[in-house]
Every structure is written in C-alpha cells, then in structure tokens.
C-alpha cells in the first residue's frame, strides 16, 4: 500500500504540535510558580501554546483534508497563505519564548531549563 509522503510530514507536524503544546504548558507552569509575585503567564508563552493548538486543529487538518475532500477550497494561494501564516506564527512564538526564557533565568538544576529549551527546539523544528 502506498502512503503519501506529505501525509507522513503532516502527521509529524501534528505530533510535534502536540509535543510543543505540552512543553509550552510546562513552561507556563514553571514561569507561574517560579515567579510567585507575577501570577500571570507571559503573553509570549500563551502565544506559543496558541500556535501549537492552531497548528494541531486548523493548519494540519486544512492541509490534509481540503485537497482530498474539498478541492475547490484547496486553491494553491489559499494553501500558501495557510502555510505562510503557520510559519510566521511559529517563528514569532518560539522567538518570544526564547526571549522570555533568557530573561527569566530558570536554570536552577531542577529540570525546568531542559523543558524550556526543549520547547524552543520543538518550535524551531515546527518552523
């Protein structure tokens, strides 16, 4: 049976978005508990989680299902806009998280630095 290579890439994109969402939530939790005076999660981390959810629920299903079942909606420019928007969102979100992590100084030996760095790396791979 032949498996479309783009379907494999989209599945990988969806799995990485799910991992990014989980790591973004971990970073948000760490930032929320690490700085008890500031009980708000930084907007950059919230945007990172939003982009992961956007990719998982909108971009991946659109690029998989539209060409097969709704070919009228799969105009090449619409697909290009969907991919470009997702790419710009990922670039902005992982840059914002990286800047926030740099300013927060989370590397105190309890594993928070690894999860924060992992979220940035997954964001780069999603880009």
Residue pairs with C-beta under 8 A, 6 or more apart in sequence:
7 64
10 60
10 63
10 64
13 55
13 59
13 60
13 126
14 55
14 56
14 60
16 122
16 125
16 126
17 52
17 53
17 55
17 56
17 60
17 126
18 52
18 56
19 122
20 48
20 51
20 52
20 55
20 119
20 122
20 123
20 126
21 49
21 52
21 53
21 56
23 115
23 118
23 119
23 122
24 45
24 48
24 49
24 52
24 97
24 119
25 49
26 115
26 119
27 45
27 48
27 97
27 101
27 115
27 116
27 119
28 41
28 42
28 45
28 46
28 49
30 106
30 112
30 115
30 116
31 41
31 42
31 45
31 100
31 104
31 106
32 39
32 40
32 41
34 104
34 106
34 112
35 104
42 100
43 96
44 93
44 96
44 97
44 99
44 100
45 96
45 97
45 100
47 92
47 93
47 96
48 93
48 94
48 96
48 97
48 119
48 123
50 93
51 86
51 89
51 90
51 92
51 93
52 126
54 86
54 89
55 86
55 89
55 90
55 126
59 82
59 83
59 85
59 86
62 82
63 79
63 82
63 83
66 73
66 74
66 79
67 74
67 79
87 127
90 123
90 126
90 127
91 127
93 123
94 119
94 120
94 123
94 124
94 126
94 127
97 116
97 119
97 120
97 123
98 120
101 116
101 117
101 120
106 112
106 113
106 116
107 113
